[in-house]
């Protein structure tokens, strides 16, 4: 497992690098040595943020944790990643996908702990009319939601707009085939 650490608005001290490597090296038991782990440490006002992204065969395991203390954020991000990996393993095993290029075989063969099962508690249908992304943002704000699904009037494809954290901007998700 190769850990690549970058910093934004923060000096990457040896102590911070060591804390990140110590925590994330606990995840080594799950991954092959060729797996890349991207870590970004950043500070925004009083917020100490850690982002971890692990790309793997068309998917990503990702966690972003924020607290008042960078070391607490590092601890939290490792716990969340480990929980996600256990859920992902269960999904891989049940679908019998080939995951040996990313995960160690021992991890895939181990008996999954009793994980939280994903349960859909509500289903909703609605009609969609073509609109521009800016109009979808306005509609999302009117509804008081954090995201909005719509048919893009320019591309005639299903898109999603969403509120981005912290800086009061919006994001657009478009399909890629």
Order of alpha helices (4+ residues) and beta strands (2+ residues): beta-alpha-beta-beta-beta-alpha-alpha-beta-alpha-beta-beta-beta
